[in-house]
Amino acid sequence: MTSLQNCLRRGVGYSICPEVVVREQLKDGILSKINWDAEEFKTSVLMIWHVEKWCSPLLKHFIKISKEIISDEEPGIAV
């Protein structure tokens, strides 16, 4: 997030990020919060991993949960 924060400080675009990550910069007036009035926000998720490489049990669990959540929200999505 540090690279993203540096870009934001320099005025290079906008970002949607967790408030906790930029809390200090918001408090110090370095960054400004833009209120989002849209009812719904959609984004794409792309996960890539090498199927022939070792994956930790934690990573496998994360991938499994992510697939379940994404497929619940978007019926018919290829996961």
HUPEFEN-V132054 format. One record per helix or strand. SS is the DSSP state (H for helix, E for strand). FROM is the first residue (numbers start at 1). TO is the last residue. Records with the same first field share a line. If there is no record, write none. Layout:
BEGIN
SS=FROM-TO  FROM-TO
END
This chain:
BEGIN
H=2-9  19-27  57-73
END
